[in-house]
């Protein structure tokens, strides 16, 4: 029996950018935030534990960081002296 052809436009595992490339990003998931800011998940959780992470929102079980909160966190992190 031949394999069923899969329509790549209906793959539920595609990223948000692949599913809707023209929709502007308004929030990051934690892994997306870490990738965008070039640090590891473990570093993110260390910052969060120390109270130095960005503000988070929750949608069901998903943790989101708005683009505005990410920008505010980055600005604040840039102005703070290194410890």
Long-range contacts (C-beta under 8 A, 24 or more apart in sequence): 25-67, 26-66, 26-67, 27-57, 27-64, 27-65, 27-66, 27-67, 28-64, 28-65, 28-66, 28-67, 28-70, 29-62, 29-63, 29-64, 29-65, 30-63, 30-65, 33-65, 33-70, 36-70, 37-70, 37-74, 52-77
